[in-house]
Amino acid sequence: MFSSNLTGSHVNSEGNKYHLERAGQGVSSLNLAGRIIYLTSYLVTPKIMPCYSNYCQERSTMKLMPFFHRHPVFTVEEFACFLSSDGTYNVRTRESLLAYHLKAGNIVRVRRGLYASVPLGASPENFPIDPFLIAARISKDAVLAYHTALEAHGKAYSVYEHFTYLAGKSIPLITFRSHLFKGVSFPKALLRKKAESFDVMKADRSGMAVCITGLERTFVDVLN
């Protein structure tokens, strides 16, 4: 019904009659299937494609809003996993959706492969993004540590603008807004024993699980 109604409205317009007559002059040598495809491009393309594009964008927004709500900060891998579970994943779709929602102000880019969600009606430039979540998502194996872990445990006496996390892979300093994020390698003593997860716990932060050094280890790390 959708396509037939649109086709009827196009055929009744004088402009499309003119285009149809011109199109007919160039398809006399085509078979029936070729003529149908060729002529349909004149009737359908100018009107349907913009409507279909808007429809897809609106539909993607409705489907992705629950994901954005559950993921205040998310990685490209997490986004791709969600799309795969919905049966709509491919690289071009992923990039297109990210670009669309960036432009719409529904998300902001923290760094390559890392994004933060912005609630509807909030300003993407001014909405506060939780820096602890950013530090915990910068790397797959990131563990909040040192003074950052102390703050997360609620035991710090001062608030820092830079955040420290442990990671197996060296990552350059990252700046986002007024915050600085520094990655530190796991202690060599733990690496030798393959005990990087020693006294590492998972904590809830805005509904997301983050890895953080336990309070006792945090005290020891800060003193060292």
Buried (B, 14 or more C-beta within 10 A) or exposed (E): EEEEEBBEEBEEEEEBEEBBEEBEEEBEEEEEEEBEEBBBEBBBEEBBEEEEEEEEBEEBBEBBBEBBEBBBBBBBEBBBEBBEEEEEBEEEEBEBBBEBBBEEBBBBEBBEEBBBBBEEEEEBEEBEBBBBBBBBBBBEBBBBBBBBBBBBBEEBEEEBEBBBBBBBEEBEEBEBBEBBBBBBEBBEEBEEEEEBEBBBBEBEBEEBEBBBBBBEBBBEBBEE
